[in-house]
Amino acid sequence: MPLVPTISTTSSPATWAQAPEWMNFHFLLEAERCPKAAALRHAEYPQIWTKHGYPDKPHASAITGRIVHASVERIARELALDHCVRLQDPKAIEVLKKMGGYSTVISQFTESVLATFADNPRYIPVSDTISSIVRSRVPQIREQIQVLLSRLVWSGGAGPVIEVNGSTTESPTSTRRQSPLPLGTHFEVELRDEALRWKGFADLIEVQGSDVAIVDFKTGDKSDVHELQIRIYALLWLRDAELNPAATPAAKLILSYPRGDEVLPGITQAQANELAAELKTRTDRVRESLHAEKLKANLSAEHCEKCQVRHLCPEYWTPMRQKAAPRANGKQMYFDDVELVITQRRGDTVWDAMCSTSDLLLPSAKVMVRIQPIASVIEDQLIPGARIRLTDALVSIRDGDTPLVHMMNSTEVLVAPPSA
């Protein structure tokens, strides 16, 4: 009998997360939304894997975005190194041919980005489905890359640092942070504010003397937080004494979306000081919230539904959680996050159970739960009294019948023994 995956039985970390020494935009927003979720997601789980944090839940759209993002940076950098200033430059065709064309670049990044999930236990059960979806999107990926590149104009000669598959690759003779940042086009530049203890990665910084532009590539829809994000990069650039010792402000901030660029003015010194004070206040609050004796779970329908670690959060699996708008809407089948207590085995893949927590099923309601063959390794754990949490399970309700909870391929399960 195969071993039960530890990710199916691990409900708490070995070491809880604290705020990072250097704060960043994404962690700040995540911790502000819910300190408990941030602490769970960035904690240590050595029983699951050797990497830091809880394994990310793979999403085809996010993976597609990473491929587009990395491909744009790679192609733009190669064009800049060959002194092409834009995609329409006559020499650009030759540069693209040397790279093997768009298809080769996309294929390389598709395989390398997917490879980063190879040891992710949340990816393994759905790897075939996710990889198939991502590969089917090559035409859309190609179109997004071409659109983003067509609007870019840069100087010839690119900086040596670029992003590859979520990590950084450097030329053998370069350092991670050049001091100061020279004239030219630079990709994936790490910016730091020593006093504020903040850092961030700007997708592209164009330095032409006192004329500086910061570009942030976005592969999805516009969001209210994107303007704040790029303004923070402008602040970090202004206060990065190593890369920008002259404190030259960025005159132009560009949010580059597939459907068009949004050009924003740079920030003044007064605006920078105001933003820095705001970030310090928000950072102090986040650090305090993560050092609290009892981490707060901010339960809300909007945040909890998107939370990657909601199956680990004890508060979510109680009546305290705010229900989302009824997902059934009169339908006989809908998706739900359900906690059940197993009562007995009914068949090869079906168990009787009692509902503990659900958006629509009543507490103590009798249900049947059916597992997929892919989850057969946990069947020995499904004994009377065992408590299981299922996220994104398909619930089927028919008049007069016992509700049936289907464990789909995308459903994640957490099993607790009867004594837990």
C-alpha positions as CSV (number, residue, x, y, z in Angstrom):
1,M,0.0,0.0,0.0
2,P,1.5,3.4,-1.0
3,L,2.4,5.8,1.9
4,V,-0.1,8.4,2.7
5,P,1.2,11.8,1.5
6,T,2.2,13.9,4.5
7,I,0.5,16.9,2.8
8,S,-2.8,15.1,3.3
9,T,-2.3,14.8,7.1
10,T,-0.2,17.9,8.0
11,S,-2.5,20.6,9.5
12,S,0.1,22.9,11.2
13,P,3.7,24.0,10.6
14,A,6.7,23.0,12.5
15,T,7.8,26.6,12.8
16,W,5.5,29.6,12.4
17,A,6.5,32.4,10.1
18,Q,7.5,35.9,11.2
19,A,7.7,39.0,9.1
20,P,10.7,39.0,6.7
21,E,13.7,41.1,7.7
22,W,13.2,43.0,4.4
23,M,9.6,43.7,3.8
24,N,8.1,43.5,0.3
25,F,4.9,44.6,-1.4
26,H,3.3,41.1,-1.8
27,F,4.0,40.0,1.8
28,L,2.6,43.3,3.2
29,L,-0.7,42.9,1.3
30,E,-1.0,39.3,2.2
31,A,-0.4,39.8,5.9
32,E,-2.7,42.8,6.0
33,R,-5.5,40.7,4.5
34,C,-5.0,38.0,7.0
35,P,-2.1,37.6,9.5
36,K,-3.0,33.9,10.1
37,A,-3.0,33.1,6.4
38,A,0.4,34.8,5.9
39,A,1.9,33.0,8.9
40,L,0.6,29.7,7.7
41,R,1.7,30.1,4.1
42,H,5.3,31.3,4.9
43,A,5.9,28.9,7.8
44,E,8.2,25.8,7.7
45,Y,6.8,22.4,6.9
46,P,9.9,20.0,6.9
47,Q,7.5,17.0,7.1
48,I,6.1,17.9,3.6
49,W,9.2,19.2,1.8
50,T,12.6,20.8,2.1
51,K,11.6,24.2,0.7
52,H,10.5,27.3,2.6
53,G,6.8,27.9,3.1
54,Y,3.7,25.8,2.3
55,P,3.7,24.6,-1.3
56,D,2.0,26.9,-3.7
57,K,-1.2,25.8,-5.2
58,P,-0.6,25.7,-9.0
59,H,-2.9,27.7,-11.2
60,A,-2.7,27.5,-15.0
61,S,-3.3,31.2,-15.3
62,A,-0.5,32.1,-12.9
63,I,1.9,29.7,-14.7
64,T,0.9,31.2,-18.0
65,G,1.7,34.7,-16.7
66,R,5.1,33.6,-15.5
67,I,5.9,32.2,-19.0
68,V,4.8,35.5,-20.7
69,H,6.7,37.6,-18.1
70,A,9.9,35.6,-18.5
71,S,9.7,35.4,-22.3
72,V,9.2,39.2,-22.7
73,E,12.2,39.9,-20.5
74,R,14.4,37.4,-22.3
75,I,13.5,38.6,-25.8
76,A,13.7,42.3,-24.9
77,R,17.1,41.8,-23.3
78,E,18.5,40.0,-26.4
79,L,17.2,42.7,-28.6
80,A,18.7,45.4,-26.4
81,L,22.1,43.6,-26.4
82,D,22.0,43.6,-30.2
83,H,21.3,47.3,-30.1
84,C,17.7,47.0,-31.3
85,V,15.7,49.8,-29.7
86,R,12.3,48.3,-30.4
87,L,10.6,45.2,-31.8
88,Q,10.0,46.9,-35.1
89,D,13.8,47.4,-35.7
90,P,14.9,45.6,-38.9
91,K,17.5,43.7,-37.0
92,A,14.9,42.3,-34.6
93,I,14.0,39.5,-37.0
94,E,17.6,38.3,-37.1
95,V,17.8,38.4,-33.3
96,L,14.5,36.4,-33.0
97,K,15.8,33.8,-35.5
98,K,19.0,33.3,-33.5
99,M,16.8,32.6,-30.5
100,G,14.7,30.1,-32.4
101,G,11.7,32.3,-32.7
102,Y,8.8,32.9,-30.4
103,S,7.9,29.2,-30.3
104,T,11.3,28.1,-29.1
105,V,11.4,30.7,-26.3
106,I,7.9,29.9,-25.2
107,S,8.7,26.2,-25.2
108,Q,11.8,26.6,-23.2
109,F,10.1,28.7,-20.5
110,T,7.1,26.5,-20.5
111,E,9.2,23.5,-19.6
112,S,11.4,25.3,-17.2
113,V,8.5,27.0,-15.3
114,L,6.6,23.7,-15.1
115,A,9.8,22.1,-13.8
116,T,9.8,24.4,-10.8
117,F,6.7,22.5,-9.6
118,A,8.2,19.1,-10.0
119,D,8.7,18.5,-6.3
120,N,5.5,20.4,-5.3
121,P,3.1,17.9,-3.7
122,R,0.1,20.0,-4.6
123,Y,1.1,19.9,-8.2
124,I,1.8,16.3,-8.6
125,P,-1.8,15.1,-8.6
126,V,-2.9,17.6,-11.2
127,S,0.3,17.9,-13.2
128,D,-1.1,16.3,-16.4
129,T,-4.2,18.6,-16.3
130,I,-2.2,21.8,-15.6
131,S,0.5,21.1,-18.1
132,S,-2.0,20.3,-20.8
133,I,-3.9,23.5,-20.2
134,V,-0.7,25.6,-20.2
135,R,0.5,24.0,-23.4
136,S,-2.8,24.6,-25.1
137,R,-2.5,28.3,-24.4
138,V,0.7,28.8,-26.6
139,P,-1.1,30.9,-29.2
140,Q,-2.5,33.2,-26.5
141,I,0.9,33.4,-24.9
142,R,2.6,34.2,-28.2
143,E,0.1,37.0,-28.8
144,Q,0.5,38.5,-25.3
145,I,4.3,38.5,-25.7
146,Q,4.1,40.2,-29.1
147,V,1.7,42.9,-27.9
148,L,3.8,43.7,-24.8
149,L,7.0,43.8,-26.8
150,S,5.5,45.9,-29.6
151,R,4.9,48.8,-27.1
152,L,8.4,48.7,-25.5
153,V,11.2,51.1,-26.5
154,W,14.6,50.7,-24.9
155,S,18.2,51.8,-25.4
156,G,20.7,49.5,-26.9
157,G,22.8,47.6,-24.4
158,A,21.0,45.8,-21.6
159,G,22.0,45.1,-18.1
160,P,23.3,41.6,-17.3
161,V,20.6,40.5,-14.9
162,I,17.4,38.9,-16.0
163,E,14.7,36.7,-14.5
164,V,14.6,33.1,-15.6
165,N,11.8,30.8,-14.2
166,G,11.2,32.9,-11.1
167,S,14.9,33.0,-10.2
168,T,17.8,35.2,-11.4
169,T,20.5,34.5,-13.9
170,E,23.7,36.6,-14.0
171,S,26.5,36.8,-16.4
172,P,29.8,35.3,-14.9
173,T,31.4,38.7,-14.6
174,S,28.5,40.7,-13.2
175,T,27.4,41.3,-9.7
176,R,23.7,41.1,-8.6
177,R,23.6,44.8,-7.8
178,Q,25.8,47.1,-9.9
179,S,26.8,50.3,-8.2
180,P,25.6,52.7,-9.5
181,L,23.2,51.4,-12.2
182,P,24.7,52.4,-15.5
183,L,23.1,53.9,-18.5
184,G,21.0,51.5,-20.5
185,T,18.1,49.0,-20.1
186,H,18.1,46.8,-17.0
187,F,15.7,43.9,-16.3
188,E,14.6,42.5,-12.9
189,V,16.4,45.0,-10.8
190,E,16.4,44.5,-7.1
191,L,15.8,47.8,-5.3
192,R,16.4,48.4,-1.6
193,D,15.8,51.1,1.0
194,E,18.2,50.4,3.8
195,A,16.4,52.8,6.2
196,L,13.0,51.4,5.6
197,R,14.2,47.8,5.3
198,W,12.1,47.3,2.1
199,K,13.0,45.7,-1.2
200,G,11.3,45.0,-4.5
201,F,12.1,43.8,-8.0
202,A,11.4,46.2,-10.9
203,D,10.8,44.4,-14.1
204,L,12.6,47.0,-16.2
205,I,14.5,50.2,-15.5
206,E,15.6,52.5,-18.3
207,V,18.4,54.8,-17.3
208,Q,19.2,57.7,-19.7
209,G,21.1,60.2,-17.6
210,S,18.5,62.1,-15.5
211,D,15.7,60.5,-17.6
212,V,14.6,57.3,-15.8
213,A,11.6,55.1,-16.4
214,I,10.3,52.1,-14.5
215,V,8.2,49.5,-16.3
216,D,6.2,46.8,-14.6
217,F,4.8,44.0,-16.9
218,K,1.3,42.8,-16.1
219,T,-0.2,39.7,-17.8
220,G,-3.6,40.0,-16.2
221,D,-6.3,42.6,-15.7
222,K,-5.9,46.0,-14.1
223,S,-6.0,46.1,-10.3
224,D,-6.2,49.0,-7.9
225,V,-3.0,47.8,-6.1
226,H,-0.8,47.9,-9.2
227,E,-0.4,51.7,-9.0
228,L,0.7,51.4,-5.4
229,Q,3.2,48.7,-6.3
230,I,5.0,50.7,-9.0
231,R,4.9,53.8,-6.8
232,I,6.7,51.7,-4.2
233,Y,9.3,50.7,-6.8
234,A,9.8,54.4,-7.6
235,L,10.3,55.1,-3.9
236,L,12.8,52.3,-3.5
237,W,14.7,53.5,-6.6
238,L,14.8,57.0,-5.3
239,R,16.2,55.9,-1.9
240,D,18.5,53.1,-3.1
241,A,21.8,54.7,-2.2
242,E,23.8,52.0,-3.9
243,L,22.1,51.8,-7.3
244,N,21.0,55.4,-7.4
245,P,23.5,57.5,-5.3
246,A,22.5,60.7,-7.0
247,A,18.9,60.1,-5.9
248,T,17.6,60.7,-9.5
249,P,13.8,60.3,-9.5
250,A,12.0,58.1,-12.0
251,A,10.2,60.6,-14.3
252,K,7.9,58.0,-15.8
253,L,6.2,54.9,-14.4
254,I,4.6,52.4,-16.8
255,L,2.2,49.6,-16.1
256,S,2.3,47.5,-19.2
257,Y,-0.9,45.4,-19.7
258,P,-1.7,43.2,-22.7
259,R,-4.4,45.7,-23.7
260,G,-2.4,48.8,-23.3
261,D,0.1,50.8,-21.2
262,E,-0.9,53.0,-18.3
263,V,1.6,55.8,-17.9
264,L,1.9,57.5,-14.5
265,P,4.1,60.4,-13.5
266,G,7.0,59.8,-11.1
267,I,6.7,60.7,-7.5
268,T,8.1,63.9,-6.0
269,Q,10.4,64.0,-2.9
270,A,7.4,65.1,-0.8
271,Q,5.3,62.2,-2.1
272,A,8.1,59.8,-1.5
273,N,8.4,60.9,2.1
274,E,4.7,60.6,2.6
275,L,4.7,57.1,1.0
276,A,7.7,56.0,3.1
277,A,5.9,57.1,6.3
278,E,2.8,55.2,5.3
279,L,4.8,52.0,4.5
280,K,6.6,52.3,7.9
281,T,3.3,52.5,9.7
282,R,1.8,49.6,7.8
283,T,5.0,47.5,8.2
284,D,5.1,48.0,11.9
285,R,1.4,46.9,12.2
286,V,2.1,43.8,10.1
287,R,5.2,42.8,12.3
288,E,3.1,43.4,15.4
289,S,0.3,41.2,14.1
290,L,2.6,38.3,13.3
291,H,4.2,38.5,16.8
292,A,0.9,38.5,18.5
293,E,0.3,35.6,21.0
294,K,-2.8,34.6,19.0
295,L,-2.7,35.2,15.3
296,K,-5.8,36.8,13.9
297,A,-7.8,35.1,11.1
298,N,-9.6,37.8,9.1
299,L,-12.5,35.7,7.9
300,S,-14.3,37.0,4.9
301,A,-16.0,35.4,1.9
302,E,-13.8,37.4,-0.5
303,H,-10.4,36.6,1.0
304,C,-11.1,33.1,2.3
305,E,-12.3,31.8,-1.0
306,K,-8.9,32.8,-2.6
307,C,-6.8,31.7,0.3
308,Q,-4.2,29.1,-0.6
309,V,-4.0,27.7,3.0
310,R,-7.7,27.9,4.1
311,H,-7.7,24.1,4.6
312,L,-5.1,24.6,7.4
313,C,-7.0,27.4,9.2
314,P,-9.0,26.1,12.2
315,E,-11.1,29.3,12.3
316,Y,-12.3,28.8,8.7
317,W,-13.8,25.5,9.6
318,T,-16.2,26.9,12.2
319,P,-19.5,28.7,12.0
320,M,-17.4,31.9,12.3
321,R,-16.5,31.9,8.7
322,Q,-18.7,34.2,6.7
323,K,-20.5,32.4,4.0
324,A,-20.1,33.5,0.4
325,A,-23.2,34.1,-1.7
326,P,-25.0,30.8,-2.1
327,R,-23.0,28.9,-4.6
328,A,-25.9,26.6,-5.5
329,N,-28.3,29.2,-6.9
330,G,-31.0,26.6,-7.2
331,K,-28.7,24.1,-9.0
332,Q,-28.4,20.5,-8.0
333,M,-24.6,20.6,-8.2
334,Y,-22.2,23.2,-6.9
335,F,-18.7,23.5,-5.5
336,D,-18.1,23.8,-1.7
337,D,-15.5,23.6,1.0
338,V,-16.8,20.8,3.3
339,E,-15.6,19.3,6.6
340,L,-17.0,15.9,7.2
341,V,-16.8,13.2,9.9
342,I,-16.6,9.7,8.5
343,T,-19.2,7.2,10.0
344,Q,-18.6,4.1,7.9
345,R,-17.5,2.7,4.6
346,R,-20.2,2.1,2.1
347,G,-18.3,0.7,-1.0
348,D,-15.0,0.7,-2.8
349,T,-14.9,4.5,-3.3
350,V,-17.9,5.7,-1.2
351,W,-18.2,6.5,2.6
352,D,-21.0,7.6,4.8
353,A,-20.3,10.8,6.7
354,M,-21.8,13.6,8.8
355,C,-21.4,17.2,7.8
356,S,-19.5,19.4,10.2
357,T,-18.9,22.6,8.2
358,S,-20.3,23.7,4.8
359,D,-21.6,26.8,3.0
360,L,-25.0,25.2,2.4
361,L,-25.3,21.7,3.9
362,L,-26.7,21.8,7.5
363,P,-24.5,20.8,10.4
364,S,-24.9,17.0,11.3
365,A,-26.5,16.4,7.9
366,K,-25.9,12.9,6.6
367,V,-23.9,12.7,3.4
368,M,-22.0,10.3,1.2
369,V,-18.5,11.1,0.0
370,R,-16.9,9.6,-3.1
371,I,-13.1,9.8,-3.6
372,Q,-11.3,9.7,-6.9
373,P,-8.9,6.8,-7.7
374,I,-6.1,9.3,-7.5
375,A,-6.9,9.7,-3.8
376,S,-6.9,6.0,-3.0
377,V,-3.7,6.2,-1.0
378,I,-5.7,7.9,1.8
379,E,-8.5,5.4,2.0
380,D,-7.1,3.6,5.0
381,Q,-7.3,6.9,6.9
382,L,-11.0,7.2,6.3
383,I,-12.1,5.3,9.4
384,P,-15.1,6.0,11.6
385,G,-14.5,9.2,13.5
386,A,-11.9,10.6,11.1
387,R,-12.4,14.2,10.2
388,I,-11.7,15.3,6.6
389,R,-11.6,18.7,5.0
390,L,-12.3,19.0,1.3
391,T,-11.8,22.2,-0.6
392,D,-13.6,22.7,-3.9
393,A,-15.5,19.5,-3.7
394,L,-18.5,19.0,-6.0
395,V,-21.7,18.6,-4.0
396,S,-24.7,16.9,-5.6
397,I,-28.1,17.4,-4.1
398,R,-31.2,15.7,-5.5
399,D,-34.7,15.7,-3.9
400,G,-35.1,12.8,-1.5
401,D,-31.5,11.6,-1.9
402,T,-28.6,11.8,0.5
403,P,-26.3,14.6,-0.6
404,L,-23.2,13.3,-2.4
405,V,-19.9,15.0,-2.0
406,H,-17.5,14.2,-4.9
407,M,-13.8,14.5,-4.4
408,M,-12.6,15.8,-7.8
409,N,-9.1,15.7,-9.2
410,S,-8.7,19.3,-8.2
411,T,-10.1,18.8,-4.7
412,E,-7.6,18.9,-1.9
413,V,-8.1,16.8,1.2
414,L,-6.8,17.1,4.7
415,V,-7.4,14.1,7.0
416,A,-7.3,14.2,10.8
417,P,-7.5,11.0,12.9
418,P,-10.4,10.4,15.2
419,S,-8.4,11.5,18.3
420,A,-7.6,14.9,16.7
